[in-house]
Amino acid sequence: MEYGKLEREIHVAAAPAVVFDVVSRPEHIRMWWSDDASLEPAPGEVGELVWGDRAEVAAITVVDVDPPHRFSFRWIAPDGEVPDSGNSLLVTFELEPSGDGTMLRLTESGWREKGWEAAVLEEAFHDHERGWDLFLPRLRDYAPTVVPR
């Protein structure tokens, strides 16, 4: 396996505008992914995702905001560093109308660029696969309950 790009695709029974809000706004992110989130969905903004009682905190930098088509951010930078193109992974949510809902395509890239040794890279990649396989179904179940704003 190459571990260059992690990709997932799910159909969500909600309009692209709703799904965009669900992946980009803290009040929705808290409902399907992290226990807490603070971020402004605007390019260059820095925020954080928090799990547990701050047991795990991930800094994020918003990269691309194109409602309701695309939202991307960088994360998994070395401790104390702001995620940027040279030190982090890039997560992109691409949203496309599909029937009565939205096709969501998630891509997480930048794995090889992290410079991790092979065993660390492989374990981190599989950890993220397990994570997205847990959290994306939660997103799929949560989004249809959101009232469009």
N, C-alpha and C positions, 0 to 999 in steps of 0.2 A: 504494500500500500504506500502511496506517495505522501500522504498527510499534507498536501498543498492547499486544499480547499475543502471545507466542510459545507455540504449543501443539504437543505431540506425543503420540501414543498408540501403545503397543506391547503385544503380548501376551507374557507371560513364562511359561515352563513351570515355574513354582515357586509354592508356596503364598504367599498374601499375607503371612504372618508372616515367611517367608524373604525375600521381596522388600523388606519393610519394613526388615529388618536390613541388606540390601544397600545401600539408599539412605541409611541413617541411622548406620551404625557405621563408624568409621575403618578398621578392619581389612578391611572389605569395599569401602569407597569406593576404597581404594588399588588394588584389583584391577581396577576397570573405569574409573575416572575420573582422579583426580589421582595423582601419584607418591607423595604423602604427605598425610595428613589428621590433624588433631587437633581433636576436638570431643566434647562430651558431648551425647547426644541428649536434651536437656531444654530447655524454653522459657527464653529469655533467656541461654543459654550462648553464649559467644563462642569461636570456634575459627578454624582456618585450613586452607586447601587449598593445596598446594604442587606446582608442576610444575617439572621439571628440578632442578638443584642450587640450589634457591631462586631460580631465574631469574624465576619468576612466583609470587607469593604473594597469595592472596585471603583477606581476613578474612571470616568468616561469623558471623551471629547466628541461632541457632535460634529459630524463631517458634512453630511448632505441632508437637506430638508426640502423635499419636493412633494407637497401634499397634493393629492392623496396617492402618489405613485411610489415614492422612495424615501426611506429614512435610513441613515447610516451613522455609525459611531465607532470610535476606536476605544479599546480597553485592553486589559491584561498587560500593562506596562510594568517595568520594575518598580518596586516600592519607592515611594517618594517622587516619582517622575510623572509628569502629565503625559497621557497617551498621545503620541503623534505618529507620523508615517514611518519613523525609523525605529520605534520601540514597542509596537503593540499589534494587536489583531484588529482587523476591520470587519465589523458586522454590518451587513446590508439587508434590509427588508425591502423587497420589491413587491408591489401590489398591483394586481391586474384584475379588472372586472371579469367575473366568470359566472355565467348563469345568473342566479339570484344572489350571488355572494362575491367573494374575492379569492383569487389564487394568491397565496402568500409564498414567496420564494425567499428563503433565508440563505445567505452565503456568509461564511466566516473564513477570512483569508489572512495571509501573512504568517502562516505557521513556519515555513522554512526560514523566513527572514528573522525570526526570533533568535536564531543561533543556538538553540538548545541542542544538547547531545541527543542522539537517536532515541534512547530509552525515555528520556524526559519528554521529548516531542511526542512520542507514541502514546505515553500515558496521558498527557495533557489533551491530546486530540481525542482520545477515547473518552476522557472525562467530559469534554464538551459535547461529544456525540450523545452521551447518556443524559447530560443536562438538557440539551435541546429536545431530545426525545421525551423528556418528562415535562418540560415547560410549554412546548408548542401545543400539545393537546389541551393544556390549561387555557392558553390563549384562544384556541379554537372554541372551547366551551364558554369562555367568558365574553368574547366579543358580541355574540348575538344578544346578550342581556343589556348592552349599552344603548342608552337612548341617544340618538344623534343630536349634536348641539347645533 
